[in-house]
Amino acid sequence: MEKRSIRMIKWYQKNISANTPPRCRHTPTCSTYAIGCYERFNFVKATYLTSKRVLTCNPLFKPKYDPVPEKKTKVPRAK
C-alpha cells in the first residue's frame, strides 16, 4: 500500500501540482511530507500523520517548518 500511495502522490505532483500556483503553507510541502511519511512509517501511521498535516494547511494555522518525525526505536534495557 505504501508504494501505491507514493506513486499516486508523485503522479499528483507531476500532473496537478505542477500546473497550479503553490499553496502549501508549510515547509516541506504537504505532498513531499506525505512521501517521507510513507517511506518511513507503515501505511496506517503515515496516513494519520499526512491527514493531520493536510488539515493544518489552511489560513487558521501559522505556516511552519514541519519535518517528518523520526522513527522511534526501542532501546534495550540495561540489566
N, C-alpha and C positions, 0 to 999 in steps of 0.2 A: 504493500500500500504506500510506503514512503516513496519509493521510486516513481510510482504513478503520480503521486501528489507533486513531486519535484518537476516531473515532465509537464504537468498541467500549469504550474506556476511559471516555468520557463516559456511555455507557449504564450501565456498571458503577457509576460514581459516583452516578448518579441512582437506579438501581433496586436496587442491592445495598448499596453502602457507606452510603447514607443511612439504611438500616434496621437497621444494626448499630452497636454502640459502636465508637469509634475504637480502632484497634490499631496503627497505624503508629508506629514508634519514631523516625523521622527527621522533619526539617523541611526542605522541604515534604514533604507526604505522598508516598508512592510513586506513586500514580496521577497526581498533579499533576506530579511529576518526569518520569514517562513521557510525558505530553503535551508537556512542554517539550522533551524529547529528540527526539520525533518531529517537532516543529515546527522544530527547529534542525539536525538531522542526517539523513543518509539512513537508510533502513529498517534496514540491517544494523547500523550503528553504534548507532542508537537502541535496537534490540533488545538488543544487547550491554550497553549502559550500564544499561538498565532491568532486565535479568536480574541483573546484578551488584548493583544496588541492592536488589532484592527479596530476594536471597539473604542480604543483611546485615541484613534486617529481622526479627531474631529475638533471643531473650534472650542469645545468646552475644556479641553486639556491643553496644557502647555507643550510646545514642541520640546523634545529632549533627545539626548543620546541614550539609546537603549539597546545594548548589545545582547546577543543570545547568551543566556546564562550558561555557566559551566556545568558539566555533568558531575553530580556529586558521586564520589567514590567512597566505599566503606573502608575505614581504617581499621586494621586488625588491632584488637585489644592486647595490651601487654599483660603477661601472666605474672 
